[in-house]
Amino acid sequence: MAWRVAKALLTMRDQVNDHAPNRNKRSDGTIGDTAHKSRSSDHNAWIQDSGYGVVSALDITHDPNNGVDTWAMAEWLRQKRDARIKYVISNKRIFSSTTSPWTWRKYTGSNPHSSHMHVSVKSTKSHYDNTRDWDLFGTGANVQPSPPASETKPDPDSPTLRPVLRRGTKGKDEYVRTVQRLLGIKVDGIFGPATDAAVLGFQRGTGLTADGIVGPDTWAQLDELEQIPIDTGMQRNVICTVFGGKNNPEKSAYQDRWITDDEHGVALPFRFRGDRPQIDVINSANGKRVVCEIVDVGPWVTDDEYWQKATRPVAEQYHQMGKPLPSGPNKGRVPNGAGIDITPAAARDIGLVGKGKVNWAIAQDEDEGE
């Protein structure tokens, strides 16, 4: 497949090269190697744009002796809060524009990113192809990087850690699906004999104790295939429909433009103010995942922040009762139950046709172990 690098990142690289023509480039990178291709990574050309796959990540070598202190550069990018940034990893830390926005957090991937800085840009064209000057070396850019995050191990009882899985595990279907997808076996969410055998084989092949238990050490090795975003507040089995594109023209509630066939977007029934988070959408039937921008308000209602209230979508409740909505833009209509819409491109990526059920959550960062 033909591919190219996001224009915003080419602009950044050109500015670094102009500033420091003699810099070391040994850790520079754009398109991913074989290891990256085996997992979800912004170094893969996963964004589709006019027949090209777009790489939305850039690595820049840390070379302070020749004018490129990426530790300080990362801190400057954090302070500037450029809207194009999805996340930045540098010197054992990560910050994101969506998760704990613009705040340094400890980075737990296998590569500490001390020898290079990783920059990912958002997956919408207005962000990834925006060639506005990054002001990497302008007034105020000579900041002192704050110390790296603590080296201490995380609390094993932390609710953000992934669970221990073993044969017969119940109630952890999404995590089991993740293991199955990474190991290349049938994805059904059931930790049965086939999954047990695949885990044992993986453990033997990576030098782990072959006990069939997916605990911290096995998760860490799986992270070499893909660092799995740890989503919080997952909304499960929400009815999802497809909207936008040439077959269902729809204007964005946030921008004066039509929603296209090739963008990855969602509509949620609440109007977000300021920066909108990205959304992880996972097809409940097959475990396929896509990361989307919030591009519209809907479906059915515009004031139902059900994910904050720990309730089911209003549209789903009235659909189940067979009653028309009492208020809002669709007052008097019986809804089809959908609590989220996705664009045609997002639907294609996860194999959803017309209508189905998805799990979704506010996206965490793709903390890939490079």
C-alpha positions in Angstrom: 0.0 0.0 0.0 1.2 3.5 -0.9 1.9 5.6 2.2 3.0 9.1 3.2 3.8 10.9 6.4 1.4 13.5 7.9 2.3 16.9 6.6 2.2 18.4 10.1 5.0 16.0 11.1 7.1 16.7 8.0 6.9 20.4 9.0 8.1 19.5 12.4 11.0 17.4 11.1 12.0 20.1 8.6 12.1 22.7 11.3 14.3 20.5 13.5 16.7 19.8 10.6 16.9 23.5 9.7 17.7 24.4 13.3 20.3 21.6 13.8 21.6 20.4 10.4 24.4 18.4 12.1 22.1 16.6 14.5 22.2 12.8 15.1 19.3 11.0 13.4 20.0 7.4 14.4 16.7 7.2 16.4 14.5 9.1 13.9 11.6 7.3 12.5 8.2 7.5 10.8 6.8 4.3 9.2 6.9 1.3 11.5 9.0 -1.8 11.2 7.7 -5.4 11.3 7.2 -5.2 15.1 5.0 -2.1 14.7 3.0 -3.6 11.9 2.1 -6.5 14.2 0.2 -4.2 16.6 -1.8 -1.0 16.7 0.6 1.9 16.3 0.5 5.4 14.9 3.7 4.4 13.1 1.5 2.3 10.9 -0.2 3.9 7.9 -3.6 3.3 9.3 -5.3 6.6 8.3 -6.7 6.4 4.8 -6.6 9.6 2.7 -7.1 9.7 -1.1 -5.6 6.3 -1.7 -2.7 6.7 0.7 -2.1 5.4 4.1 -1.0 8.2 6.4 1.6 7.7 9.2 0.7 10.0 12.1 3.8 9.5 14.3 7.3 10.9 14.3 10.4 10.0 16.3 13.1 12.6 16.7 16.6 11.7 18.1 17.6 13.3 21.4 20.9 15.1 20.7 21.4 18.0 23.0 25.1 18.4 22.1 24.0 19.4 18.5 21.0 21.5 19.5 18.1 19.0 19.8 17.1 18.5 23.4 14.0 16.5 22.9 13.4 16.3 26.7 13.0 20.1 26.8 11.3 20.1 23.4 8.6 17.7 24.7 8.0 20.0 27.7 7.7 23.0 25.4 5.1 21.2 23.3 3.2 20.3 26.5 3.1 24.0 27.5 2.1 25.2 24.1 -0.9 22.8 23.9 -0.9 22.7 20.1 -4.3 21.3 18.9 -2.6 19.0 16.5 -1.0 16.9 19.2 -2.5 13.5 20.1 0.2 12.6 22.6 4.0 12.8 23.2 6.3 10.3 24.8 9.7 11.4 26.2 12.1 10.3 28.8 9.8 7.8 30.6 6.8 10.1 30.5 3.8 10.7 28.4 1.3 13.5 28.0 -1.9 13.6 26.0 -4.3 16.1 24.7 -7.2 13.9 25.8 -6.2 11.7 28.8 -5.5 13.9 31.8 -4.9 16.6 29.2 -1.5 18.2 29.0 -0.3 16.6 32.2 2.8 14.4 32.4 2.2 10.8 33.5 4.6 7.9 33.9 5.1 6.0 30.7 5.1 2.2 31.2 6.0 1.0 27.7 9.1 -1.2 27.2 11.0 1.6 25.5 11.7 4.5 27.9 12.0 7.0 25.0 15.1 8.6 26.5 17.0 8.5 23.2 14.2 10.0 21.1 10.9 11.8 21.4 7.7 10.3 20.0 5.0 12.7 18.7 1.6 11.5 17.5 -0.9 13.8 15.8 -4.6 13.5 15.7 -6.3 11.4 13.0 -8.4 14.2 11.4 -7.0 15.8 8.2 -7.3 19.3 9.6 -4.8 18.3 12.3 -2.4 15.8 10.7 -2.0 17.8 7.5 -1.8 21.3 9.1 1.6 22.7 8.2 1.4 25.7 10.7 4.8 26.5 12.2 5.5 24.5 15.4 7.7 27.2 17.0 10.0 24.6 18.4 12.9 26.9 18.9 11.2 30.3 19.3 10.8 32.6 22.2 10.3 30.6 25.4 11.3 27.3 23.9 14.5 27.0 26.0 12.6 25.4 28.9 14.1 23.1 31.5 12.5 19.6 31.3 11.0 18.5 34.6 12.4 15.3 36.1 11.2 12.0 34.7 8.3 10.2 36.4 9.0 8.0 39.4 10.7 4.7 38.8 8.7 2.9 41.5 6.5 0.0 40.4 2.8 0.6 40.3 0.5 -0.5 43.1 -0.5 -4.1 42.1 -4.0 -3.4 43.6 -4.5 -0.3 41.3 -7.8 -0.6 39.5 -6.2 0.6 36.2 -4.0 -2.5 35.9 -5.2 -5.2 33.6 -6.7 -8.3 35.3 -5.1 -11.7 35.7 -6.7 -14.1 33.2 -6.7 -17.9 33.2 -8.7 -20.7 31.7 -12.3 -20.4 32.8 -12.1 -16.6 33.6 -15.5 -15.0 33.5 -16.6 -11.4 33.1 -13.4 -10.2 31.5 -14.4 -10.8 27.9 -12.8 -7.7 26.4 -9.4 -8.5 27.9 -9.7 -12.1 26.7 -10.5 -10.8 23.2 -7.4 -8.6 23.4 -5.2 -11.6 24.2 -6.8 -13.7 21.5 -6.4 -10.9 18.9 -2.7 -10.4 19.7 -2.1 -14.2 19.6 -3.8 -14.5 16.2 -6.5 -17.0 17.3 -10.3 -17.0 17.1 -11.7 -13.9 18.9 -14.7 -14.9 21.0 -14.0 -13.6 24.5 -13.9 -17.1 26.0 -10.8 -18.3 27.8 -11.2 -21.9 26.9 -8.8 -24.7 25.7 -7.7 -23.0 22.5 -6.8 -19.8 24.3 -5.1 -21.7 27.1 -3.0 -23.5 24.5 -2.1 -20.3 22.7 -1.0 -18.6 25.9 1.1 -21.6 26.9 2.8 -21.6 23.5 3.4 -17.8 23.7 4.9 -18.1 27.2 7.3 -20.9 26.1 8.3 -18.9 23.1 9.1 -15.8 25.2 10.9 -17.6 28.0 8.2 -17.1 30.6 6.9 -19.7 33.0 4.4 -21.7 31.0 1.4 -21.7 33.3 -1.3 -20.5 31.0 -1.9 -17.5 33.3 -1.9 -14.0 31.8 -0.5 -12.0 34.7 1.8 -9.0 34.8 4.8 -10.7 33.1 2.7 -12.1 30.3 0.9 -8.8 29.8 4.3 -7.1 29.5 5.4 -9.5 26.8 2.1 -9.1 25.0 2.8 -5.4 25.1 5.8 -6.0 22.8 3.1 -6.9 20.3 0.8 -4.0 21.2 0.5 -1.7 24.2 -3.2 -2.0 25.0 -5.0 1.3 25.9 -6.6 0.9 29.3 -10.0 2.5 28.8 -12.0 3.6 31.8 -15.8 3.9 31.9 -16.4 1.5 29.1 -19.9 1.7 27.8 -20.9 -1.9 26.8 -23.2 -3.2 24.1 -24.5 0.2 23.0 -26.6 0.1 19.8 -24.7 1.9 17.1 -25.8 3.2 13.7 -23.8 4.6 10.8 -24.2 8.2 9.7 -22.7 10.8 7.3 -21.1 10.4 4.0 -22.6 10.6 0.5 -25.4 8.1 1.3 -26.5 9.9 4.4 -25.5 13.6 4.2 -25.0 15.1 7.6 -23.4 18.4 8.7 -21.1 18.4 11.7 -22.5 20.2 14.8 -19.0 21.4 15.6 -17.8 22.7 12.2 -19.4 24.2 9.1 -18.7 21.1 6.9 -20.3 17.9 5.7 -19.2 14.6 7.4 -17.3 12.6 4.9 -17.1 8.9 3.9 -13.4 8.6 4.8 -13.1 10.2 8.3 -13.1 8.3 11.6 -15.8 10.1 13.6 -18.6 9.5 16.1 -21.7 11.3 17.2 -22.6 11.3 20.9 -25.8 12.7 22.3 -24.2 15.6 24.2 -22.5 18.8 23.1 -18.9 19.0 24.3 -17.4 22.3 25.1 -13.8 23.1 24.3 -11.4 20.3 23.4 -13.3 17.1 22.6 -11.8 13.7 23.7 -11.1 11.0 21.2 -13.3 7.9 21.4 -12.4 4.2 21.3 -15.1 2.1 19.5 -15.0 -1.7 19.6 -17.3 -3.9 17.7 -18.9 -6.2 20.3 -19.1 -9.0 17.8 -15.5 -9.3 16.7 -13.4 -7.2 19.0 -12.1 -4.9 16.2 -11.3 -1.4 17.4 -11.1 2.1 15.9 -10.2 5.5 17.4 -12.5 8.3 16.4 -13.0 12.1 16.7 -16.3 13.4 18.0 -17.7 15.2 15.0 -21.4 15.5 15.7 -24.2 15.6 18.4 -26.7 12.7 18.4 -28.2 10.4 17.6 -31.8 11.1 18.6 -31.2 13.4 21.6 -28.7 16.1 22.4 -28.6 16.3 26.2 -28.0 12.7 27.3 -24.5 12.3 28.9 -25.4 8.8 29.9 -21.7 7.7 30.3 -21.4 10.2 33.1 -24.6 9.2 34.8 -23.9 5.5 34.7 -27.3 4.9 32.9 -28.2 3.4 29.6 -28.9 5.8 26.6 -32.2 7.5 26.7 -32.9 6.4 23.1 -32.3 2.8 24.2 -34.7 3.1 27.1 -37.6 4.6 25.0 -36.9 2.0 22.2 -37.3 -0.8 24.7 -40.6 0.7 26.0 -41.8 1.4 22.4 -42.6 5.0 23.4 -41.9 8.2 21.5 -39.4 10.7 22.9 -41.1 13.3 25.0 -38.8 16.2 24.1 -35.8 17.3 22.0 -35.3 17.4 18.2 -37.0 14.0 17.7 -40.0 14.6 20.0 -42.8 12.3 19.2 -40.7 9.6 17.4 -39.9 6.2 18.7 -36.1 5.8 18.5 -34.2 2.8 17.2 -32.3 2.6 20.4 -28.9 3.9 19.1 -26.7 5.6 21.7 -23.8 6.4 19.4 -23.3 6.9 15.7 -20.1 6.2 13.7 -19.0 7.4 10.3 -18.8 5.0 7.3 -15.0 4.7 7.5 -15.1 3.8 11.2 -17.9 1.3 10.5 -15.8 -0.3 7.7 -12.8 -0.6 9.9 -14.6 -2.5 12.6 -16.9 -4.5 10.3 -20.2 -3.0 11.3 -22.8 -2.8 8.6 -25.8 -0.5 9.1 -26.5 -1.2 12.8 -24.9 -3.2 15.5 -23.6 -3.1 19.1 -20.4 -1.6 20.2 -18.4 -1.0 23.4 -16.9 2.5 23.6 -15.0 4.6 25.9 -13.1 7.9 26.1 -9.8 6.9 24.5 -6.6 6.4 26.5 -3.3 6.8 24.8 -1.7 4.1 22.6 1.3 3.7 24.8 3.1 1.5 22.3 6.3 -0.2 23.5 8.5 0.7 20.5 
